Amino acid sequence: HRLDKDTSGVLLVAKHDRAFRALQEQFKAREVRKAYLALVHGHLREPAGRIEAPIGRDPRSRQRMAVVPGGRPAVTRYRVLRTVGPYTLVLALPVTGRTHQVRVHLAFLGHPVAGDPLYGPRRGPFPFPRQFLHAWCLGFRHPSTGEWMEVRAPLPADLRAVLRALAAEERRRG
């Protein structure tokens, strides 16, 4: 399990090899449930949906991933939580685990993650300290007991401050 640079939130780490292998098997079997909070540009038309689009290396830029024919299958479900000014707060639920999947899929929809230097616009109407992507919840079976666990990380202070500033701006504009 890994997080992209500048993505905050829950990260799962195994304490020993047996736990590592057990968790690795859960990831391979797609039994681990991941939930991200993302603030995206614009307002999504549908309040919820499923993005099913293959992801591979961007043929024009090897540093980026993209939705490409012949890419690896990738599925992300999403749900709109609320709009804040010209942005939308989204709960993103990746079913598969491709590199940059949430960022690529949301950009593919035409709603890139706010502050994303790789997949978003160079400039937006609001300055962001970093990309607004947070690994909010991770669900898995405990490698020793088999008990279902969910670990959550609250939204960090810098991203909460962004939401407050956007809400204040929205109130000011009326």
BELSULHU-V696087 format. One record per residue. RES is the residue in three letters. SS is DSSP state (~ for helix, > for strand, _ for the rest). PHI is phi in whole degrees, 0 to 359 (* if undefined). Layout:
{{RES:SS:PHI} {RES:SS:PHI}}
This chain:
{{HIS:_:*} {ARG:_:215} {LEU:_:239} {ASP:_:296} {LYS:_:305} {ASP:_:69} {THR:_:259} {SER:>:264} {GLY:>:121} {VAL:_:289} {LEU:_:228} {LEU:_:264} {VAL:_:231} {ALA:_:271} {LYS:_:272} {HIS:_:206} {ASP:~:301} {ARG:~:297} {ALA:~:294} {PHE:~:302} {ARG:~:297} {ALA:~:296} {LEU:~:291} {GLN:~:301} {GLU:~:297} {GLN:~:296} {PHE:~:295} {LYS:~:299} {ALA:_:277} {ARG:_:58} {GLU:_:268} {VAL:_:281} {ARG:>:257} {LYS:>:242} {ALA:>:224} {TYR:>:242} {LEU:>:256} {ALA:>:224} {LEU:>:261} {VAL:>:241} {HIS:>:291} {GLY:_:82} {HIS:_:242} {LEU:_:289} {ARG:_:290} {GLU:_:261} {PRO:_:289} {ALA:>:204} {GLY:>:186} {ARG:>:226} {ILE:>:255} {GLU:>:237} {ALA:_:211} {PRO:_:292} {ILE:>:242} {GLY:>:209} {ARG:>:298} {ASP:>:290} {PRO:_:295} {ARG:_:268} {SER:>:211} {ARG:>:295} {GLN:>:282} {ARG:>:256} {MET:>:256} {ALA:>:203} {VAL:>:283} {VAL:_:223} {PRO:_:301} {GLY:_:81} {GLY:_:289} {ARG:>:283} {PRO:_:304} {ALA:_:214} {VAL:>:226} {THR:>:228} {ARG:>:263} {TYR:>:214} {ARG:>:216} {VAL:>:286} {LEU:>:263} {ARG:>:186} {THR:>:259} {VAL:>:223} {GLY:_:59} {PRO:_:274} {TYR:>:239} {THR:>:229} {LEU:>:272} {VAL:>:237} {LEU:>:265} {ALA:>:252} {LEU:>:237} {PRO:>:290} {VAL:_:273} {THR:_:258} {GLY:_:229} {ARG:_:276} {THR:_:301} {HIS:_:61} {GLN:~:307} {VAL:~:298} {ARG:~:297} {VAL:~:293} {HIS:~:296} {LEU:~:293} {ALA:~:296} {PHE:~:299} {LEU:_:287} {GLY:_:94} {HIS:_:228} {PRO:_:294} {VAL:>:297} {ALA:_:298} {GLY:_:80} {ASP:_:282} {PRO:_:286} {LEU:_:265} {TYR:_:245} {GLY:_:259} {PRO:_:291} {ARG:_:299} {ARG:_:223} {GLY:_:231} {PRO:_:286} {PHE:_:218} {PRO:_:280} {PHE:_:249} {PRO:_:290} {ARG:_:190} {GLN:_:293} {PHE:_:268} {LEU:>:222} {HIS:>:224} {ALA:>:285} {TRP:>:280} {CYS:>:214} {LEU:>:226} {GLY:>:245} {PHE:>:199} {ARG:>:270} {HIS:_:303} {PRO:_:297} {SER:_:262} {THR:_:266} {GLY:_:79} {GLU:_:290} {TRP:>:290} {MET:>:231} {GLU:>:230} {VAL:>:245} {ARG:>:238} {ALA:_:240} {PRO:_:297} {LEU:_:300} {PRO:_:290} {ALA:~:304} {ASP:~:295} {LEU:~:282} {ARG:~:298} {ALA:~:297} {VAL:~:298} {LEU:~:298} {ARG:~:297} {ALA:~:295} {LEU:~:294} {ALA:~:295} {ALA:~:296} {GLU:~:297} {GLU:~:295} {ARG:~:295} {ARG:~:296} {ARG:~:282} {GLY:_:76}}
